[in-house]
Amino acid sequence: MFLVIRVRGTTGVIQNIADTLDMLRLNRINHAVLIEENPSYKGMLQKGKDYITWGEVSPEFVAKMIAKRGKIVGGKAVTDEYVAENSDYASIEELANAIVNSEVKLADLDIKPVFRLHPPRKGYEDIRLSIKEGGSLGYRGEKIEDLGAKML
């Protein structure tokens, strides 16, 4: 399971890259989505690599993000009670494990698939350079959780 965060805005974006970001539901800066690891999504990530950053997340981080930033359709926060009433899972932690293992999707439970995050504390490194060059863009691997923790 990948966590994908949009880092750069829309000014000057080529149309087919903008369409790809729309398909990923990354319409604004600091929005994040959880996507599965499959070839079609990996191609979309490579296409938008100059505007997004991504990496693998653990179930613990997904649970923390759902608890803090998850919203139900209608704008209310996701709680353990809501998860227990509307799914086969007793808590947010169990739901996060199922999401990471691709057993269930957020949309199945009427949870919004986009997480609206704060800008990172201490800011981004450089939004025009890749991770390998000392910036913020591209594939991060496990370090995406560090950036995500700064943004929760």
C-alpha positions, 0 to 999 in steps of 0.5 A: 500500500502506497501513501501518495502526497501532492507537493506542488500546485497546478500552475503550468502543469501539462494537461495529461499529467494534470489528468493523471493527478485528478485520477489519483484524486490529488486535486490540491497541495497537501492532499494524500491518498492510499493506493494499492501497489499494481502496475497501472498505479505505478505508471501513474506515479511515475507520470506525476513524479514531478508533483507528488511524493510516495512510499510504503506505509505500515498499518500503524501509520494508516490507523493513526492517519485515519483516526486523526484525519479520516472523514466520513461523507458529511465531514464527521471524524472517523471513530472506533464506534463508527467502524464497529457499526458499519463494518466487520472490524471492531476498531480503526487498527483492524480496519487499517490492517485490512486496508493495507492488505487490500481486503477492503477499501475506504470507499466501502465504508463511506470514508472519504478516500482523500486525506487533507493534511497540514503543511509539514512542520519545518516545511518541505525540503525543495519542491522542485527537486527529487529525493535523490537530489535533496528535495521532496519529490518522487519515491521515498520508501519507508520515509514517507511516514516521517513526512506524513507524521509532520503533516498530521 
